Amino acid sequence: MVRFCDAPLDEAVRQVVAHIREFRPDIMVTHDAYGGLPGHPDHVHTHRVTTLAAQAAGLGQLYPDAGAPWQPRALYLATHPHSAVPALRDVIGARKAVYSVPDELVTATVDVSAWMQQKIAAVLAHRSEVERGALPGVIAGLPPVARERLFATEWYIRQTPAITAPAQRELTV
């Protein structure tokens, strides 16, 4: 099995830049810098690649063979606020590390309860993790009411890519 965290950074960024320039999204979503609650190394690498690619896509000098420059307006980092951790700890216990951020860093809260079936199905598609007892496996064993309570809300930190417009020259007085 190939781990994404072992993928060369520059090549992964180049590939994502090509997709950004082709699809021209206004908004992108990725993991926070911790790689989500469990801090999975592939999720951490996904954060690195996506944040770098969101910036690089707007710079024509970088990856010129990947298409015309395009700059997304915003990048949303999926995260968990500290206040959400106690309810999760009740389910997973203290045996696993949980990465979260101060509540004041969260800029968007989304009720996803209408899409719970699709969300849980996507989480459970990680069969190797379900079988190994990782967080998807824990989720698989929860009754529907507990799943709804723990996973019906998503939290994000909005970032604006650094390269959004030509720099304004400051006046010297």
Residue frames as qw, qx, qy, qz and C-alpha x, y, z in Angstrom:
[[0.000, 0.890, 0.456, 0.000, 0.00, 0.00, 0.00],
 [0.409, 0.355, -0.008, 0.841, 1.35, 3.44, -0.96],
 [0.256, -0.703, -0.454, 0.484, 1.08, 6.18, 1.63],
 [0.273, 0.885, 0.218, 0.309, 0.29, 9.68, 0.37],
 [0.380, -0.903, 0.150, 0.129, 2.59, 11.14, 3.02],
 [0.682, -0.284, 0.472, 0.480, 5.49, 9.51, 1.14],
 [0.551, 0.699, 0.351, 0.292, 4.62, 11.26, -2.14],
 [0.468, 0.004, 0.018, 0.883, 7.20, 13.87, -3.18],
 [0.013, 0.668, 0.399, -0.628, 5.86, 17.27, -2.14],
 [0.076, 0.462, -0.317, -0.825, 6.72, 19.19, -5.32],
 [0.107, -0.061, -0.855, -0.503, 5.19, 16.59, -7.63],
 [0.058, -0.549, -0.813, 0.182, 2.01, 16.36, -5.56],
 [0.029, 0.647, 0.187, -0.739, 1.69, 20.18, -5.49],
 [0.066, 0.271, -0.573, -0.771, 2.22, 20.33, -9.27],
 [0.087, -0.283, -0.912, -0.285, -0.58, 17.81, -9.85],
 [0.050, -0.674, -0.636, 0.373, -3.01, 19.69, -7.60],
 [0.003, 0.537, -0.118, -0.835, -2.07, 23.02, -9.24],
 [0.066, 0.016, -0.758, -0.649, -2.95, 21.48, -12.62],
 [0.109, -0.517, -0.849, -0.027, -6.37, 20.44, -11.27],
 [0.070, -0.673, -0.354, 0.646, -6.99, 23.86, -9.75],
 [0.027, 0.417, -0.351, -0.838, -6.12, 25.58, -13.00],
 [0.094, -0.150, -0.856, -0.486, -8.32, 23.22, -14.98],
 [0.210, -0.578, -0.788, -0.002, -11.40, 23.33, -12.72],
 [0.070, 0.412, -0.024, 0.908, -10.95, 26.92, -11.45],
 [0.427, -0.594, -0.674, 0.105, -12.65, 26.54, -8.05],
 [0.129, -0.786, 0.042, -0.603, -13.62, 29.58, -6.01],
 [0.572, -0.598, 0.412, -0.381, -13.37, 27.62, -2.76],
 [0.639, 0.239, -0.728, 0.067, -11.28, 24.62, -1.74],
 [0.738, -0.560, 0.173, -0.335, -11.54, 22.39, 1.34],
 [0.638, 0.316, -0.661, 0.237, -8.79, 20.37, 3.01],
 [0.723, -0.464, -0.443, 0.255, -7.70, 19.15, 6.44],
 [0.238, -0.956, 0.156, -0.077, -6.29, 21.47, 9.07],
 [0.261, 0.720, -0.623, 0.158, -2.55, 21.42, 9.85],
 [0.502, -0.359, 0.725, -0.305, -3.06, 18.61, 12.39],
 [0.260, 0.113, -0.887, -0.365, -4.56, 16.35, 9.75],
 [0.652, -0.370, -0.424, -0.508, -7.89, 16.13, 11.52],
 [0.721, -0.595, 0.133, -0.330, -8.74, 14.60, 14.87],
 [0.954, -0.226, 0.111, 0.163, -6.37, 11.63, 14.70],
 [0.132, -0.828, 0.441, 0.319, -3.50, 13.51, 13.06],
 [0.896, 0.210, 0.366, 0.137, -3.22, 10.93, 10.28],
 [0.418, -0.433, 0.409, 0.686, 0.08, 11.43, 8.36],
 [0.306, 0.356, 0.672, 0.572, -1.69, 11.27, 4.97],
 [0.037, -0.884, -0.461, -0.067, -4.13, 13.96, 6.11],
 [0.365, -0.760, 0.097, 0.529, -1.27, 16.16, 7.33],
 [0.389, -0.128, 0.574, 0.709, 0.40, 15.77, 3.91],
 [0.180, 0.655, 0.657, 0.327, -2.93, 16.54, 2.21],
 [0.170, -0.924, -0.219, 0.265, -3.04, 19.82, 4.16],
 [0.397, -0.546, 0.352, 0.648, 0.52, 20.71, 3.11],
 [0.346, 0.159, 0.695, 0.609, -0.03, 19.89, -0.55],
 [0.094, 0.759, 0.614, 0.195, -3.40, 21.63, -0.81],
 [0.196, -0.904, -0.131, 0.357, -2.38, 24.84, 0.95],
 [0.362, -0.438, 0.459, 0.683, 0.78, 25.14, -1.14],
 [0.292, 0.306, 0.741, 0.522, -1.09, 24.34, -4.35],
 [0.040, 0.861, 0.504, -0.063, -3.83, 26.91, -3.59],
 [0.189, -0.838, 0.127, 0.497, -1.15, 29.59, -3.40],
 [0.376, -0.290, 0.646, 0.598, 1.01, 28.31, -6.26],
 [0.407, 0.522, 0.719, 0.210, -1.94, 28.02, -8.67],
 [0.134, 0.950, 0.241, -0.149, -2.18, 31.81, -8.82],
 [0.242, -0.757, 0.414, 0.443, 1.49, 32.29, -9.71],
 [0.781, 0.596, -0.057, -0.179, 2.09, 31.93, -13.43],
 [0.223, 0.720, -0.655, 0.049, 5.84, 31.46, -12.97],
 [0.392, -0.266, 0.850, -0.229, 5.26, 28.28, -10.98],
 [0.487, 0.207, 0.848, 0.025, 4.33, 25.18, -12.96],
 [0.289, 0.456, -0.207, -0.816, 3.77, 27.10, -16.24],
 [0.250, 0.085, -0.861, -0.435, 3.00, 23.81, -18.04],
 [0.007, 0.303, 0.899, -0.315, 0.06, 23.19, -15.67],
 [0.055, 0.733, 0.634, 0.242, -2.27, 25.73, -17.29],
 [0.057, 0.647, 0.034, 0.759, -3.18, 29.38, -16.91],
 [0.135, 0.057, -0.653, 0.743, -2.94, 30.79, -13.38],
 [0.491, -0.560, -0.449, -0.493, -6.04, 30.65, -11.21],
 [0.092, 0.217, -0.644, 0.728, -6.43, 31.76, -7.61],
 [0.385, -0.548, -0.740, -0.066, -9.18, 30.32, -5.40],
 [0.205, -0.735, 0.003, -0.646, -10.85, 32.97, -3.20],
 [0.539, -0.572, 0.426, -0.448, -10.74, 30.86, -0.07],
 [0.530, 0.160, -0.828, 0.089, -9.42, 27.70, 1.45],
 [0.687, -0.503, 0.111, -0.512, -11.42, 26.05, 4.24],
 [0.258, 0.342, -0.867, 0.256, -9.56, 23.84, 6.69],
 [0.766, -0.387, -0.409, -0.312, -11.72, 21.10, 8.23],
 [0.168, 0.370, -0.669, 0.622, -11.06, 21.04, 11.96],
 [0.566, -0.549, -0.614, -0.032, -12.54, 20.31, 15.39],
 [0.140, -0.736, 0.234, -0.620, -12.86, 22.90, 18.15],
 [0.113, 0.232, -0.818, 0.513, -11.72, 22.07, 21.68],
 [0.524, -0.048, 0.382, -0.760, -15.37, 22.23, 22.82],
 [0.835, 0.170, -0.281, -0.441, -16.29, 19.24, 20.60],
 [0.379, 0.397, -0.822, 0.154, -13.63, 16.93, 22.05],
 [0.351, -0.198, 0.734, -0.547, -15.33, 15.87, 25.33],
 [0.821, 0.210, 0.180, -0.499, -18.28, 14.27, 23.51],
 [0.728, 0.476, -0.484, -0.092, -15.87, 12.42, 21.24],
 [0.078, 0.446, -0.809, 0.376, -13.72, 11.30, 24.17],
 [0.673, -0.094, 0.480, -0.555, -16.83, 9.72, 25.68],
 [0.909, 0.331, -0.015, -0.254, -16.88, 7.42, 22.64],
 [0.735, 0.504, -0.409, 0.193, -13.21, 6.82, 21.81],
 [0.800, -0.531, -0.127, 0.250, -11.84, 7.14, 25.32],
 [0.185, -0.919, 0.299, 0.181, -8.50, 8.58, 26.31],
 [0.821, -0.142, 0.462, 0.304, -6.55, 5.88, 24.46],
 [0.597, 0.466, 0.370, 0.539, -6.15, 7.90, 21.27],
 [0.236, -0.294, -0.002, 0.926, -4.64, 11.31, 20.62],
 [0.239, 0.791, 0.554, 0.097, -7.12, 13.93, 19.49],
 [0.333, -0.061, 0.104, 0.935, -6.04, 17.13, 17.78],
 [0.041, 0.832, 0.548, 0.079, -8.29, 20.16, 18.01],
 [0.301, 0.359, 0.000, 0.884, -8.08, 23.95, 17.87],
 [0.015, 0.292, 0.475, -0.830, -9.26, 26.78, 20.13],
 [0.287, 0.649, 0.699, -0.088, -12.93, 27.48, 19.44],
 [0.098, 0.841, 0.053, -0.529, -12.20, 31.10, 18.45],
 [0.160, -0.378, 0.670, 0.619, -10.23, 29.92, 15.40],
 [0.306, 0.391, 0.851, 0.169, -13.34, 28.31, 13.89],
 [0.117, 0.252, -0.136, -0.951, -14.86, 30.63, 11.27],
 [0.603, 0.035, -0.410, -0.683, -17.61, 28.38, 9.85],
 [0.357, -0.023, 0.873, -0.333, -19.88, 25.79, 11.43],
 [0.486, 0.122, -0.541, -0.676, -21.99, 23.62, 9.13],
 [0.684, -0.006, 0.584, -0.437, -24.93, 21.37, 10.00],
 [0.299, 0.327, -0.778, -0.446, -24.49, 18.31, 7.79],
 [0.481, 0.027, 0.780, -0.399, -27.21, 16.18, 9.37],
 [0.728, 0.481, 0.075, -0.483, -29.11, 16.06, 6.07],
 [0.641, 0.566, -0.510, -0.097, -26.13, 14.22, 4.54],
 [0.533, -0.537, 0.618, -0.215, -25.31, 11.86, 7.42],
 [0.936, 0.140, 0.319, -0.045, -25.88, 8.68, 5.39],
 [0.689, 0.676, -0.136, 0.222, -23.43, 9.81, 2.70],
 [0.055, -0.810, 0.497, -0.307, -20.92, 11.07, 5.26],
 [0.710, -0.382, 0.564, -0.181, -20.93, 7.85, 7.29],
 [0.922, 0.334, 0.190, 0.043, -20.74, 5.75, 4.11],
 [0.472, 0.789, -0.299, 0.255, -17.69, 7.74, 3.00],
 [0.310, -0.690, 0.586, -0.290, -16.00, 7.32, 6.39],
 [0.826, -0.155, 0.517, -0.159, -16.74, 3.60, 6.45],
 [0.805, 0.582, -0.113, -0.024, -15.30, 3.18, 2.94],
 [0.126, 0.715, -0.655, 0.211, -11.86, 3.22, 4.59],
 [0.928, -0.147, -0.283, -0.191, -12.10, -0.53, 5.10],
 [0.672, 0.196, -0.536, 0.473, -8.56, -1.08, 6.37],
 [0.022, -0.330, 0.433, -0.839, -9.11, 1.50, 9.11],
 [0.741, -0.288, -0.053, -0.604, -12.54, 0.11, 9.96],
 [0.922, -0.036, -0.385, 0.019, -11.01, -3.35, 10.37],
 [0.539, 0.249, -0.497, 0.633, -8.01, -2.08, 12.39],
 [0.427, -0.661, -0.541, 0.296, -10.15, -0.29, 14.95],
 [0.248, 0.032, 0.005, 0.968, -9.11, 3.23, 13.95],
 [0.243, 0.256, 0.294, -0.888, -11.63, 6.09, 14.21],
 [0.540, 0.096, -0.458, -0.700, -13.69, 4.87, 11.21],
 [0.462, -0.095, -0.881, 0.013, -13.98, 1.52, 12.92],
 [0.038, -0.234, -0.646, 0.726, -15.17, 3.16, 16.12],
 [0.393, 0.201, -0.065, -0.895, -17.75, 5.10, 14.09],
 [0.496, 0.023, -0.754, -0.430, -18.92, 1.87, 12.46],
 [0.353, -0.208, -0.876, 0.255, -19.76, 0.42, 15.85],
 [0.116, 0.120, 0.380, -0.910, -21.84, 3.38, 17.04],
 [0.248, 0.587, 0.765, -0.099, -25.62, 3.33, 17.05],
 [0.271, 0.606, 0.421, 0.619, -27.19, 5.81, 14.59],
 [0.279, -0.927, -0.238, -0.080, -28.22, 8.24, 17.36],
 [0.605, -0.620, 0.160, 0.474, -24.62, 8.51, 18.59],
 [0.543, 0.192, 0.427, 0.698, -23.31, 8.96, 15.05],
 [0.070, 0.812, 0.390, 0.428, -25.76, 11.82, 14.53],
 [0.442, -0.883, -0.096, 0.129, -24.77, 13.50, 17.80],
 [0.621, -0.503, 0.291, 0.526, -21.05, 13.31, 17.06],
 [0.443, -0.044, 0.566, 0.694, -20.87, 13.83, 13.32],
 [0.255, 0.767, 0.577, 0.115, -23.77, 16.08, 12.28],
 [0.015, -0.985, 0.032, 0.167, -21.67, 19.24, 12.63],
 [0.779, 0.208, 0.052, 0.589, -18.50, 20.18, 10.76],
 [0.248, -0.903, -0.004, 0.350, -16.17, 23.04, 11.60],
 [0.707, 0.471, 0.138, 0.509, -13.82, 25.00, 9.35],
 [0.324, -0.680, 0.057, 0.656, -11.15, 27.66, 9.51],
 [0.571, 0.787, 0.207, 0.107, -11.26, 29.99, 6.51],
 [0.486, -0.467, 0.288, 0.680, -7.98, 31.05, 4.97],
 [0.512, 0.837, 0.018, -0.193, -7.43, 33.37, 2.06],
 [0.854, 0.156, 0.107, 0.485, -4.56, 32.26, -0.16],
 [0.404, -0.605, 0.031, 0.685, -1.68, 34.71, 0.21],
 [0.169, -0.133, 0.506, 0.835, -1.54, 35.49, -3.48],
 [0.285, 0.617, 0.709, -0.188, -4.98, 36.99, -4.14],
 [0.328, 0.922, 0.201, 0.042, -4.22, 40.22, -5.97],
 [0.577, 0.486, -0.173, 0.633, -1.28, 42.27, -7.14],
 [0.488, -0.433, -0.404, 0.641, 0.44, 43.89, -4.21],
 [0.039, 0.955, 0.214, 0.200, -0.59, 47.47, -3.55],
 [0.537, 0.295, -0.257, 0.747, 2.31, 49.81, -3.23],
 [0.383, -0.764, -0.402, 0.329, 2.38, 51.66, 0.02],
 [0.228, 0.879, 0.002, 0.419, 2.99, 55.39, -0.10],
 [0.629, -0.178, -0.327, 0.682, 6.02, 56.69, 1.66],
 [0.105, -0.950, -0.237, -0.174, 5.37, 59.91, 3.50]]
